[in-house]
Amino acid sequence: MFSDKEADQFDYEARANADPAYRSPRYERLQEIIDNEIPAVFIANSLFVYGVSTKVHGINVHSIVNQSERFLDVGHWYINTKRSIK
């Protein structure tokens, strides 16, 4: 619902060109406009808490943004085990 013609123009120009030297000043100006206009105030932060046994290694819960991502790296999880002769 944010509407600003100058911001729209800088955003359009920056997205239309892949050159970082061209894009950078446009994104910087866009950021200044957003900082000055304050189109949104974020008052909530989702926090996902997962209980994980200390025996399980390789879990990266710090990179979870959506709950559905909690098993994305399950292939990296492991538990230290010992070989034994039966």
C-alpha positions in Angstrom: 0.0 0.0 0.0 3.1 2.3 -0.1 2.9 4.7 -3.0 5.6 7.0 -4.0 6.4 7.9 -7.6 10.1 8.7 -7.0 10.6 5.4 -5.0 8.9 3.5 -7.8 11.1 5.0 -10.4 14.3 4.2 -8.5 13.1 0.7 -7.9 12.2 0.2 -11.5 15.5 1.5 -12.8 17.6 -0.6 -10.3 15.7 -3.8 -11.2 16.1 -3.2 -15.0 19.9 -3.2 -15.0 22.2 -5.9 -13.7 25.2 -3.7 -13.3 25.9 -3.3 -9.5 27.5 0.1 -10.1 24.3 1.3 -11.7 22.0 -0.3 -9.2 23.7 0.7 -6.0 23.0 4.4 -6.0 19.4 3.8 -7.0 18.9 1.3 -4.2 20.6 3.7 -1.7 18.2 6.5 -2.8 15.2 4.1 -2.5 16.3 3.2 1.0 16.5 6.9 1.9 13.0 7.5 0.7 11.7 4.5 2.7 13.6 5.6 5.8 12.1 9.1 5.5 8.5 8.0 4.7 8.4 5.1 7.2 5.7 3.2 5.3 5.5 0.4 7.9 6.4 -0.2 11.5 7.1 -3.8 12.4 5.8 -4.5 15.8 6.0 -8.3 15.9 8.8 -10.8 15.3 8.0 -14.5 14.8 10.0 -16.7 17.1 10.2 -20.4 16.5 11.5 -22.5 19.4 12.4 -26.1 18.8 13.6 -28.5 21.5 16.6 -30.5 20.2 18.5 -33.2 22.1 22.1 -32.5 22.7 22.9 -35.9 21.1 21.8 -34.6 17.7 24.3 -32.6 15.7 24.3 -30.7 12.4 21.0 -28.9 13.1 20.9 -25.2 12.1 17.8 -23.7 13.7 19.2 -20.2 13.4 18.3 -20.0 9.7 14.7 -21.0 10.0 12.4 -18.2 8.6 9.2 -20.2 8.1 8.1 -23.2 10.2 8.0 -25.3 7.1 11.8 -24.9 6.7 12.6 -26.8 10.0 13.4 -30.1 8.2 15.2 -28.7 5.1 18.6 -29.7 6.3 17.6 -33.1 7.8 20.1 -34.8 5.6 22.9 -33.1 7.7 21.6 -34.2 11.1 23.5 -37.0 12.8 24.1 -38.8 16.1 27.6 -40.0 17.1 27.5 -43.8 17.3 30.1 -46.5 18.0 30.7 -49.6 16.0 30.2 -52.7 18.0 30.7 -56.4 17.3 27.6 -58.5 17.8 
